[in-house]
């Protein structure tokens, strides 16, 4: 698992972090992990699979539509492009 070092954190920020961690009943390190996870992976983020599923339902597509595509698609591998 990756490790991160935070340099030049002000004393005030470190103290506030320790207080916040104590309020949440966890270590300062665990609090920093929670803050970072929440910042980069918000709970309300749009997930690609969910968005595509919602879009296909809105367009009225069914599993039968996708099965039909599988039956007619070309399964031969594509030829690589030649730039010569």
Residue, then its C-alpha position, 0 to 999 in steps of 0.5 A: x500500500x502506498x505511503x504519503x508524507x506531508x511536509x510543512x503542515x502548519x502547527x495549527x492544521x496539525x492540531x486541528x487534525x488531531x482534534x477532529x480525529x479525536x472527535x471521530x474516535x480515530x487516530x490522526x493518520x486514520x483521519x487523514x485517510x478519511x479526509x483524502x478518501x472523501x476528497x478524491x472519491x466522493x460518494x455522489x460521484x457518477x459511476x460509468x456503468x450506472x450512467x450507461x445503464x440509465x442512458x440505455x434504459x432511457x433510450x428503451x434498450x433491452x437485453x434482446x437489443x444487445x443480444x441481436x448486436x452480438x449475433x451480427x457483429x464481426x468476430x474476426x479480429x481487426x487488421x492493424x493499420x499500416x502507415x507505410 
